[in-house]
Amino acid sequence: MIVYGELAPATRLIEPELSEKLGISRTPLREALKLLAAEGLVMLRPNRNAIVAPLDPTELTHLFEAEGCIESFAAHAAAERMTAADLRRLHGFQTRIEALQGAGALEEYFAINQKIHRLIVAGAKNPALAEAHDRLLGRLARARYFALGAQGRWKESVLEHREILTALEARDGATAQRLFVQHVGRTGEVVAAACASPRAAREEEG
């Protein structure tokens, strides 16, 4: 609900309403809210309703920088270490996202997109790296989904993934690393621009 924008930033999360809507009691709901808070999606407030966390441009810049470092390093290693089975699976995911983009199925596309990023990092065969990346990807999920809604970014992202796949299949680590830096950097730029637009408009009005 939060990742896909069904609940806007700063929306109050009223526990009785959410419990009824989700069909769960308040105890597991509170545990779920704690997990969402750990991923930066929810802000817990003492003696008040939790709210959907705002998108913080500065924090997002830091997170995208970290994602770019982890994923580009992993891509370089994965070019050497991914198995043939890993590459076949990645190729299948690429075929799927191209079809989903053509069909306009954004939510399903995004779910496969997340799997692609995780598979490439897992391909580096470094469990510590994969663990750190998994936490980071969870915190960036909403922003990355948001970026795909920008004009032309969805199609652009599909093409970038195709280029990364080609580099990995060629076992070209340097190119895969460079392409990942560009891919993540471009997504970060789109999100930063979108976050800055309302602020810029308010400044002009002031």
Steps between C-alpha positions, in 0.01 A plus 500: 500500500777743591750390234240527223382842614157395625583677826653842441788641709385639838179293494395410854493125562202449730535157658130403537433590137805313374421195715152480352616563145780242515307248707762469774512583870685804630793305647632364167414835342726681746780253430455562128518876556827456688645308205381768258657765722831313484477519120434873511143471373322595822565752777403381848391779737462460879135514610390594149408319181788390282521669161631408157854636493560795266751459219811678626713620203824508700451152642407366157816646350705314760307176447534511122873566534527193722292292260717607208816400685369159606331406173779618271762315706278191504443520124875501438543190717185334363634522146765251606310298758142459372424147390348411165177425688509847659537661159216295352275609784606862452430476129153365578434791734610745229263346248223526757553867588510596133161333454360661815621843396326456166181396680516790745502266804704722730453322834586157360791655310635654818484169687712333229731802489573454870580133435743600224693731730512236773607227256791705366623583850458135602707413193801659667489201739564721802237440774600809701457720193163343420377553857595868499344545157173336602453746785583793274268387222212482747559858607516618139204303366249786516736750336599255225135424423425872501779563248346261247198729479713785365463583132700253294688349796328162487601431139844645566547265795410193292764592242760554771427156642543348155845660469601374845387148410704510180811603695450225758448235232825619337674470840597866465521615861631850430212580265241347733635711785494820295147434376373437852649827625315679220178305554474566873623857461231574242227362727629713786497809279138440399389457860695806617345715227150381586554565871639847431216612272236570770764669714611717208140594430447605862816709493383678186162572660675638808 
